[in-house]
Amino acid sequence: MEENLKDKLFNKKTNGWINLNEQERNDIFNFCDGYINFLNKAKIEREAVVEIKKMAEINGFRDLSTYDNLQPGDKVYFINRDKSMFLAIIGTEKIEKGVHIIGSHIDSPRLDLKPNPVCEDNGLAYFSTHYYGGIKKYQWTTIPLSMHGVIVKTNGEKITINIGEDDSDPIFTITDLLPHLAQEQMQKTLSKGIEGEDLKLLIGSIPYNEEKCNEKVKLNILNILNQKYGIVEKDLVSAEIELVPAFKSKSLGFDRSMVAGYGQDDKVCAYTSVAAMMSIENVKNTAVCILSDKEEIGSVGNTGMESHMFDYFMSELLNKTGENRVNLLDKVFCYSKMLSSDVDAAFDPIYASVSDKSNSGFLGRGLGICKYTGARGKSGASDASAEYVAWVRNILEKNNINYEVSELGKVDIGGGGTIAYILANKGVDVIDCGVPVLSMHAPYEVTSKYDIYSAFRAYQAFWNA
């Protein structure tokens, strides 16, 4: 009797792998094979947009600009400056009655080249970098790094850069001090052990012998770049080159139950939401997918969620469905619902002291939900209402989707945020809803394949609600 009452009343948190049949396991592993392939092709936001556009067009999506009028069932996408993207499937209900939005981001912590990056010091050539987003700087030394991005010349020619991923490519690295000489460094805090200005990328050591020049190694590197890409040093001023780990994303563990890879914050939610949108056809409320940029530095700029580009996209949907009128967009947002699909911090037994175990997400238990994030006294949080949390719970439980509700660490230790507050400020009902991650913001992050597939199923169910 007591055990039955416990089963009835307790919030049971179970490992999702238990009791799965063979077909269900195969579905999870097959889905994650596609995800791993995506991670290896889309290490930066520009590459993610390219890959997602391919997925969209294969599944019948067209550029919004090609439509004069939109009808229920039409599938559209809009690309913003090659670094963010919106997709939509027009529903049978008028947009005026609200849309269902899932929003993630496709930028990740990394190192960017400075505007004038090339330098030489005692016979070694370097690129100077400026780190992007919240990183532990010491994690970015002594690992293989690859170079991704674009160089744009003044004549408008755009050169795509991807060096270090192919087996025949060179890689790059940032050196660190040998332990024999690191007594002073080892006395510093982790945050000070490697300074930002010391994150210099080693790029060459052979001098150019045919010129009278004080920086012959730099000259040789620039000559190589000129011969291969037709650029001069000044062209790097109008470049966006990102340095990311050259590691391949792969299955992790003897049981292959996890994914290890760079950039899973937040491409794991981006991929699962896009894959979910590709799998649905007819929806009642218009389904909208946001793939934003600049989340890791505050969602600023014209490709971040703080810009008005999403408002423009939504206004165009209203224009092309023939609904638009003065102030209608404000009403649309007030009647809309959203999952802010960003990752959650998974409980790590090795660092258990920073977490409240009863309010933490665990690998293998399904989708992670955060009612609010923020810091300490919920500063900067978007706090979902009880009514909306219940509405989301109902969808998940009706579809037998495992989920866990968590916070981002202990009250006076944790803190963080997503794009949720930006949409909440417009009047949208929104809750954070994503995949728990170990080693978040590190060059190699870890997720559970079960949780990844749970997110995919949850996003399907949300759009079909």
N, C-alpha and C positions, 0 to 999 in steps of 0.2 A: 504493500500500500504506500509506504513512504517513498519507495523508488518510483512508483507511478506518478506520485505527486511532484517529485523532483523533475521527472521527464516533462510533465505538463507545464510547470511554472518557470524552470530555469531557462536562461538564454544559452542554449547549447552551442558550443563552438567546436566544430569537428573538422578534421582534415578531409579536404574534398576528394583526395585520391581514393579514400576508402569506399568500397562497394561500387566503384565504376566497373562497367563491363568492358569487354575487349574492344567493342566498336567505339565506345565513348573515349577510351584511351587513344585509339587510333585517330579519332577526330581531333583530339587535342594535339597530338604530335604532328599530324599533317598540317594543321593550321599554323603551328609554330615554326615549321620548316619554311613556310612562306614569310613569316615575320622575320626570321633570321636572315633570309635572303634580302628582304627590304632593308634591314639594318646595315648590311654590308654595302648596299648600293646608295644609301641615303644618309651619309654621315653629317651633312650640313643641311641647312634649311633650303637652299637652292636645289640641292639634289633631291630632297624630299618632295618638293613641288614637282619636279620633273617626273619622278616615279609615280606620284599620286595622279598626276595628269594622265599618264599612260593607263593606270588602272581605271580611271574614270571614263576615258574615251572607249576603252574596250567594252565597258558596261553601259554604253549608250548615252553618256553625258556629253553635252556640247557647251562651248563657250557661250556665256550669257549674251555677248554682243551679237551672236548670230541669230538671236530670236527677236522678232518684232512683238510677238504676243506669246504669252505663256498659258498653257492649259494644264488641268490636272494630269499628273503622270509625267510631265516634262522633267528632264534631268539636266541641270545646268551647273557650270562652275565659273568662278571668277578668280583670276590670278592677279595679285597685287605686287607689282615690282619684282616678280620672280622669287619672293621670299615669304609670302603668306598667301592663303587661298581660302575661298569659301565655296561650298557645294550645297545644292538644294535639290530636293524632289518636291514638286508642287503637289499639294494635297487636294482632296475633294472639298474640304472646308475652305471658306475664304480666309486669306491670310489675316484679315482683320480680327478673326477669332483667336489669334495667337499661333505661334509656331513652336515646334519642339527642336531645341538646339542642343548639340553636343559640341563642346569646344575644348580643344587641346592646343599645345604649342609644339613647333617643330624645330626651335632653336635649343641648343644645349650648351652647358659650360665648356669653355675651350680657351685657346690662345689665339689672339688676332695679331697680325703684323702691324707694327706702327706705320704711320704714313711714310716716314723715311727710314726704312728698316735696315738697309745694308751697312755693315761696319766691319772693320778689321782690327784685330788686336793681337800683336806679337805673332803674326804669321797664321792666324786662324780667322776665317770669315764667319760672320754671324748675321742672322736676322734678329733685330730687336722686336720684342712682342709686348702686348698689353693684354692681360688676362680678361676674360669676358665671363661675367656671372660669378657665383660663389664657388670657389675651388679651394682645396688645400694645396698650396703651391708646391709643397715637397713631393706630392704624388705625380707631378708632371716632369720630374727629372729622371734621367736614365731609363726612359722607355722609348720605344720606336714611335716616331711621329710622322704623319703624312700631311701633305699640303693640299688644300681644296679651296676652290673659289674662282674668282674672275679677275682679269685685268682689262680695263677699258681704256683705249687710246683716245686722244682728243678728236680723232676722225670718226669716233663711234664704234670702231672695231672692238669686239668683245672676245677675249681669249679665255677659254675655260681651262682651269688648272686642276689636275688630279695626279699627284705624284706621291708614290709610296704604298699604293694598294696592290699593284701588280707585282708578281714575284720578281720580275726583271727590273723593277724600279729601285732607285736608291731610297733610303729612309733618312730621317733626320733625328736629332736628339738634343737634349739639354743636359749638360754634364753636372756632376755633383762632386763634392769634396771627398777624398778617400778617408776612411775612418782613422787611419794613422795620423792624419793632420787635422782632424775635426774636433779636437778637444773643446775649443771655444764654441764652435757651431753647436755641439751637442749639449751645451749648457743653455742654449736659447730655447724659448718656447717653440712649439711646432709652427706657429704662425709667423715666427721671425727667423726660423732656420734657413729658409730660402726667401729672399726678398724679391718683390715683383720685378725690379730692374735687373735681377740676375737670371731671369727666365729668357736667356739668349739662346737662340737655336743655332747649333753648329751646322754650317752648310758647305764648308770647303777648306782646303789647306794647300792647294797647288798654286804657286805664283805664276803670273804671266811674265815671261822672260824677255819680251821684245820691246819693252817700253821703260823709259825712265819715270818711275812712279813710286811713291812712298807706300802705296797700298796695292801691291801687285796681286795678292790673293783676291781681294775685292774686285779688282779689274778682271781677273780671270773668270770669276763667277758671273759678273755682268756680261762678259763676252759670250759665255755659254748661254745665258738667258737671251741675249740678242740674237745669236745664231739660231736658237730653237724657236723663240717666240716673236722675234722682231721687235723687242722692247728695249728701251733705255731706262736708266735709273729713275728718271722723272715719271715714267709711266706707272711706277708703283704707288705714286701719290693717289691715283685714281684706280686703286685695286681693292678688292675685298678678299684677302687670303686668310683662311682659318687653318689652324694647326690642330689636328685631332689624333688620337691614338691610331697607330697603324695595325692594331690587333684586329683579327677577324672575330665577329660574333659567332658563338658556337653553343651547342648544348653543353650543359654542365652536370657533372655527377655520373657515377657508375650507372645510375638509373635513368640518366638523361632527362631528369624531371625539371631542370631549370635552364634558363638562358643567361649566358654571360656575354656582355657586350657594351660598347660605348654608346651613349646617347639615348638610353632607354627612358630617361627623363627628358622629353616626354613622348618620344616616338613610339613607345609601347601603347600609349593611349591614342596617338594619332593613327597608327596602323589599325588598331582594333576598331576604332570608330569609322574609318574609311571602309574597312572590310565589311563592317556591318551595313553601311549605307549601300555598298555594292550588292548586297544580298537581298535588299528589299525592293518591292515594286510599287504597290499601291498603298498610299498612306492617307489617313484622314486629315491630320494636321500637317502642314508643310514641314518636311524634315530638313534641317539645316545643320551643316557640319562646318565648324570653324577650325582652321589650322593657322595659328597665329605665330608671329615672330616676336622677338625681343622680350619674352616673358621673364627670362633669366635676369634682365636688368630693369625690370619695372614696367614692361609692356609699353614702353615709350616709342616715339617715332611714328612715321607714316605706315609702317608695316606691323606695328604693335597694336594691341587691343584698345589702347587709350586714344588711338586716332579715330576719325570719323569714317574710315573706309567701310566698316561693317554697316554703319547706318546707310551709306551710299548703296551698298549691295542690297540691303533690305528695301530701300526706296525703289530701286530698279525692279525688284520683284513685284512690288506694288504697282509700279507704272505699267509693267508688261502683262500683269493680270487684269489691268483696267480698274483696279480698286482705289488708287491713290486719291487722297484729298488732303486738305490742310490739317496738320497735326495728327494724321492717322498713324504715323509711325510710333508716336508715343503710346497710343492705345495698343498697338500690336505688341510692343514690349511688355506692357502691363498685364497682358493676357497670355504671355509666353512662359514656357517651362524650359529649364536647362540643366544638363549635367555638365559641370566643369570637370572634364576628364583629364585630371592631372594625377601624377603618381603620389603615393603615400609612403611614409617611412615604415619599412617592415621591422618588426621586433628582431633584434640581434642578441642572442644569448651571451655573446662575448662582451657586449656593452649594455647589459641589462639595466645598469644603474640610471640611465637617462630616460627610461621609459616607465610609464605606469602600465604594468602588464595587463591589467583588466581593461585598459583603454588603448590597446595597441593592435596594429594589424600584423598578421602572421603569414608567412609564405604558405601557400597551399590551402588556404581557407576561403578563397574566392575573392570577389570584388571588394575593394577597400572604400569605405565611405567616411568622409569627414564632414560632420555637421557644420563645423567652423574650423578655421585655421587661426591666423593672426599670431600674436605673441603675448605672453603673460596675461594681462587682463583682456584678452581677445582683441588687442589693438590691431587694427587693420583687417579685421575679419569680416567675411560675409557669413552671417549666422542664419542658416536655413530655418524656416518656421516649422513648428511641430506638424502642422497640417501638410506641408509639402514633404517632409520626411516620411510621413505615413503614406502619402500617395506613391512615393518612390518604393517604399517597402512593399506595398501591395503588388506593384508590378513584378518585383523580384521574386516574391514568395509565390505568386500565382504561376510563375514560369520555372519554379524550382531552381533558382539561381542562388548559389551560396554567396553570402556577403558578410562582412564584419564592419562594425562602426568603431572608429578610432580617433585619437588625437595625435598631434605631432609632438610626441615627447611629453615629459612632465611639465607642469604648469609654468614654473619659473626657469625652465631650461629650454623648452621647445619654442618654435616660432617659424613661420613661413607663410606663404600665400600663393594664390593662383590668379587666373583671370576672373574668378567668380565674382569678386566685388565690383568689377567694371560693369558686368551685365546686370548685377543686382542694383547698381546705381541707376540703371535705366528702367527699373521696375520689374525685371524678370525674376521669377522664382528659380532659385539656383542652389545646387548643392555640389560639393566636391565628391568625385566618384571615379576612382582609378585603380591602378595596380600597385600593390606594395612592392617596394624595392629595397634591397640591401646595397650598401655602399653608394647611396645616392650622391650624385655630383662627382664621383670618382671616375678615373679613366676607364674603369671596367665595373659595370653595375650588374646586379643579379636579380632576376625575377623568376617566379614559378610559372611553368607552362599552364598549370591548372588555373591560376589566377588570370593569365592572359586570355585564355579561352572563355573564362567566366565574364570578363569585361566585354568581349565580343558578343556574347549571348545577351548580356544586360543591355548593351547599346541597341541591339536588334529589338529587344522587347520594348524599350523606351520609345523608339520611333514607331513601333506598331501599336502602341497603346491607344 
